[in-house]
Amino acid sequence: MKNKKLYPLKFSPILKEKIWGGAKLKTLLNKKSDSSIIGESWEISDIEENLSVVANGDLQGETLKNLITNFKDKLVGKSIYKQFGNNFPLLIKFIDAKENLSVQLHPDDKLAKQRHNSFGKTEMWYIMQADDNCGIIVGFNDGVTVDDYNKSLQNDSIESILNFETVTAGDTFFIKPGLIHAIGKGVVLAEIQQTSDITYRVYDYNRKDKLGNKRDLHTEEAKKAIDFKENQEYKINYTSKENQKTSLVENQYFKTKEIKLSTELNLDYSTTDSFVIYMNIEGITTVSVEGFEETLKVGETLLVPACFNKIKLSSNKSTLLEVTI
């Protein structure tokens, strides 16, 4: 990697077959696969055995891990490198649920460190497409207690105590650790999360895999992690603004903004000590970065290293998610 320089990076998608997956990542987002059950496209990943590999330019074939090891804070930013070292802090995905995902939740940093020597999992969802009357499970119905939850597990009635939200394109949800949730069938979304693959599955509709086996549940592990407090803060209320950034979710783990674009937009990141990720949600966007140019089609993702400050976005009509820390 000697004498090679950084530039805006595209990575080869890591496609995951899932029991609940479908074909929309291929038909809507142009992912290449012969499978009809692709549930996830891992766009940027530093998870062991699932390391993203560069797909463009002089660094093609290098893993994200190797890039951080060699370029350090020039890639991710000084404060981020100081905190995370050679670990990339975020996992970026597109998800297609042809069938319901399992009802699940994630541990926070403290519990994940204690049990799994891992980061916890704080995440957000941006709905890209949803079939009529489809939606997500997020949180419990009002007034549900620990006792109600335990009884529902015993008599297989947990669906009756869960809060279902019908969704449409653009709806955005913040999924904090401990919040019970599930992506419902007919929904395609973008997911931004901490680098963690720790999930506690508490209900899976009693379905079986192709070998006739039910998937493992983690009901006991979940009991210490689950949050029963009434939480109405999961849906983000925002108003899209043309040709400027609209803040969606900001926390200690990531900052995500929506950009609705219909012209050129010149952005200055000189005060942002972070890489910049663009997820192209709609249309086609040209990203120009200090002598480099990349075209982003719908379903494509770009990582701009922290050493670049000036970025120009151009499009007649597109929607981007901008992710920084």
Secondary structure, 3 states (H helix, E strand, C coil): CCCCCCCCECECCEEEEEEEEECHHHHCCCCCCCCCCEEEEEEECEECCEECEECCCCCCCCEHHHHHHHHCHHHHCHHHHHHHCCCCCEEEEEEEECCCCCEEECCCHHHHHHHHCCCCCCEEEEEEEECCCCEEEEEECCCCCHHHHHHHHHCCCHHHHEEEEECCCCCEEEECCCCCEEECCCEEEEEEEECCCCCEEEECCCCECCCCCECCCCHHHHHHHCCCCCCCCCECCCCCCECCEEEEEECCCCEEEEEEECCEEEEECCCCCCCEEEEEEEECEEEEECCEEEEECCCCEEEECCCCCEEEEECCCEEEEEEEC
